[in-house]
Amino acid sequence: MENTSNTISQIREEFIKGSLSENEVESLPDLQFNKWMQQGIDAKITEVQAFNLCTVSAENKPSNRIVYLREFGNNKFYFYTNYQSKKGIDIAHNNNVSACFFYPELERQIRIEGTITFAEKEKCDSYFNSRPRESQIGAWSSPQSKIINTRNELENILDSNTSKFSNQVIQRPDFWGGYIINANYYEFWQGRRSRLHDRICYELKNNKWEIYRIAP
Ligand SMILES: Cc1cc2nc3c(=O)[nH]c(=O)nc-3n(C[C@H](O)[C@H](O)[C@H](O)COP(=O)(O)O)c2cc1C
């Protein structure tokens, strides 16, 4: 353990691939997000749509996990999950969340903060219906974040649901659907030499987006 720990203390990367200035960014943050997401897709970033979602529990304890962004626009960011999961319970108590995307190949990070609302039922249905059948059965079969005794238990539920749903259109379970992060803050981070990175922020104040730079 000591060796690995020593090794990581010696790893250093110079960030040299780009720069970001308040004069060049888009006037609206979702346009800037769209631009960086498209550049991420073009650069074939692995799991470009995956982001780290932070929620806070009723006891004020934060927790993180990766989820997939499934839709965005107008400062709304959609992801889908089990409403009874740990994150779902956190969100029911505290609708403030943060999100973080990391694109190492472009030396970029995007941070977003906002409040959560439920995604529209029609969107949840249409996204659920677009998922492969196995994922639909999986959604029905996993009591996400609950303690289970064995993997077998889970596989038994899956088998029994597979038979139950055979030859049927599978409806979305009520406990599974989407959330929208309604963004009120963004930070676009571009790595630079000597740790003097560029950080350009957008903050929603009185219905207007203020743009400013913060120190690295
Ligand atoms: C690349 C990746 C993508 C994931 N996407 C999702 C997702 O879109 N929705 C989801 O509920 N879980 C997703 N997960 C699983 C979550 O990280 C997490 O294990 C799960 O949602 C339970 O989290 P919770 O117990 O904090 O609620 C993903 C995990 C990885 C590694």
The ligand as a Gaussian input file, in Angstrom:
#p B3LYP/6-31G(d) Opt

LIG

0 1
 C      -20.757000       4.657000     -15.979000
 C      -21.893000       4.506000     -14.998000
 C      -23.163000       4.955000     -15.352000
 C      -24.237000       4.819000     -14.464000
 N      -25.446000       5.332000     -14.819000
 C      -26.473000       5.255000     -13.941000
 C      -27.723000       5.861000     -14.245000
 O      -27.907000       6.517000     -15.284000
 N      -28.731000       5.720000     -13.331000
 C      -28.556000       5.035000     -12.158000
 O      -29.512000       4.935000     -11.378000
 N      -27.380000       4.479000     -11.841000
 C      -26.326000       4.582000     -12.690000
 N      -25.121000       4.033000     -12.356000
 C      -24.992000       3.351000     -11.034000
 C      -24.796000       4.410000      -9.940000
 O      -23.460000       4.864000      -9.940000
 C      -25.161000       3.896000      -8.545000
 O      -24.460000       2.715000      -8.251000
 C      -26.663000       3.634000      -8.395000
 O      -27.448000       4.619000      -9.049000
 C      -27.062000       3.587000      -6.923000
 O      -26.729000       4.801000      -6.317000
 P      -27.340000       5.258000      -4.916000
 O      -27.338000       4.025000      -4.030000
 O      -26.419000       6.313000      -4.412000
 O      -28.717000       5.758000      -5.176000
 C      -24.038000       4.187000     -13.204000
 C      -22.748000       3.758000     -12.855000
 C      -21.698000       3.924000     -13.736000
 C      -20.317000       3.496000     -13.304000

